[in-house]
Amino acid sequence: MKKSVPAESAAASIDAKIRKLGDWRGKLLARVRKIVHEADPQISEEMKWLETPVWSHAGIVCTGEIYKSKIKLTFAKGASLPDPAGLFNSSLDGNMRRAIDIAEGDEIDEAGLTALIRAAVAFNLEAADKPKST
């Protein structure tokens, strides 16, 4: 069953999640979140599926799943996105999604991640503009 936190409280929920983690994962999630918002200031935040941060603009751009040993950024339409920086390193066999697993100490390619976020938003906007077949 899908459970979503209302948009007006999602930012506060993500802030609380970052504080609650209190370790490298919280710092990493905060940094990724900042990159996401800098890449697209119009992006919206939600909390779904067992308190998973979700960033959307005309559809889901990516999620920030938190595990013991990594943060997984899953791009909903990642298989359709260009990845010239080669950031996708997980969920590579699917037809739709692609993910980036980031472990403690891993460097973040901010320019590459920014480009992926912008490509995902552009893809969503283009899909939203296409007429739906009946």
HURA-V28341 format. One record per pair of residues at least 6 apart in sequence whose C-alpha atoms are under 7 Angstrom apart, sorted by the first residue. I is the first residue (numbers start at 1). J is the second residue. If there is no record, write none. Layout:
i:I j:J
i:I j:J
This chain:
i:2 j:48
i:2 j:49
i:3 j:48
i:3 j:49
i:4 j:46
i:4 j:47
i:4 j:48
i:5 j:46
i:5 j:47
i:5 j:48
i:6 j:46
i:7 j:45
i:7 j:46
i:10 j:45
i:10 j:46
i:10 j:47
i:11 j:45
i:14 j:53
i:18 j:26
i:18 j:29
i:18 j:30
i:19 j:26
i:24 j:104
i:25 j:71
i:35 j:114
i:36 j:114
i:36 j:117
i:37 j:43
i:39 j:114
i:39 j:117
i:39 j:118
i:40 j:118
i:43 j:55
i:43 j:56
i:43 j:57
i:44 j:55
i:44 j:56
i:44 j:57
i:45 j:53
i:45 j:54
i:45 j:55
i:45 j:56
i:46 j:53
i:46 j:54
i:46 j:55
i:47 j:53
i:47 j:54
i:48 j:54
i:52 j:63
i:52 j:64
i:52 j:65
i:53 j:63
i:53 j:64
i:54 j:62
i:54 j:63
i:54 j:64
i:55 j:61
i:55 j:62
i:55 j:63
i:57 j:121
i:58 j:124
i:58 j:125
i:58 j:128
i:59 j:124
i:60 j:76
i:61 j:75
i:61 j:76
i:61 j:117
i:61 j:120
i:61 j:121
i:62 j:73
i:62 j:74
i:62 j:75
i:62 j:76
i:63 j:73
i:63 j:74
i:63 j:75
i:64 j:71
i:64 j:72
i:64 j:73
i:64 j:74
i:65 j:71
i:65 j:72
i:65 j:73
i:66 j:72
i:69 j:103
i:70 j:101
i:70 j:102
i:70 j:103
i:70 j:104
i:71 j:101
i:71 j:102
i:71 j:103
i:72 j:99
i:72 j:100
i:72 j:101
i:72 j:102
i:73 j:99
i:73 j:100
i:73 j:101
i:74 j:97
i:74 j:98
i:74 j:99
i:74 j:100
i:75 j:97
i:75 j:98
i:75 j:99
i:76 j:96
i:76 j:97
i:77 j:96
i:77 j:97
i:78 j:96
i:78 j:97
i:78 j:98
i:79 j:95
i:79 j:96
i:79 j:97
i:79 j:98
i:81 j:119
i:81 j:120
i:83 j:116
i:85 j:112
i:87 j:100
i:88 j:98
i:88 j:99
i:88 j:100
i:89 j:99
i:89 j:100
i:89 j:101
i:90 j:98
i:90 j:99
i:90 j:100
i:90 j:101
i:91 j:97
i:91 j:98
i:91 j:99
i:92 j:98
